[in-house]
């Protein structure tokens, strides 16, 4: 039996469907999915098995024009993930086409180490006509010689099996790098924090998109088989604290309930979740917050 294993970096603009594709490939929710841009911060790895091949997906932050330290650290993490991977898959949304952001990524691909293998996956194919897809594919392949082009819908699953099978055949021969039943290499504490952050992002819409972060402070395994999870939501300003708490604490209660239900389902056992909101004005400039998110603080230097 010949086993294979390799790292696949999914890159693309924010909201191109990288997290949705990771979750579809792995068959479990390991990567935060929202309709907001720049929601993935850490390089979350999902592990998928396809035949005798183990595919480790590096779900990188979206590539965009960075404006501040956190942005720069996220973009550096994305390109770092691409440079380290065995195969890079560029995701482009069919209905958005060749945007200025895609142009910048295509330029960046030329800077990757020589011989880095890159495939193209045109996503959301159910939203445009066939002739538009072919024209977009041709245009992108003229700029960069992609090894292979796939037409997919990460959300609906179209074309995803073809992509997974191709990746399984192309990753290097070698022993598996993770136990067969492991789906993500993020510590559970970080996955739990990501789940709560997703609920905050969905609930608060445009009010506090990137001005908060969540950390799992304590994780206690109880004798009755349940888990007590204490988390801190850090916000940058006093006014933000009120938004997170909501009128008479209604917002934080709703977020806590939604996060607790998802954590209970994910862990397969009862979870007691306790959330605290703390103001830390300079959390975006604290190295410790970055390492909690799996980012390198130094990468944020301009």
Order of alpha helices (4+ residues) and beta strands (2+ residues): beta-alpha-beta-beta-alpha-beta-alpha-beta-alpha-beta-alpha-alpha-beta-beta-alpha-alpha-beta-alpha
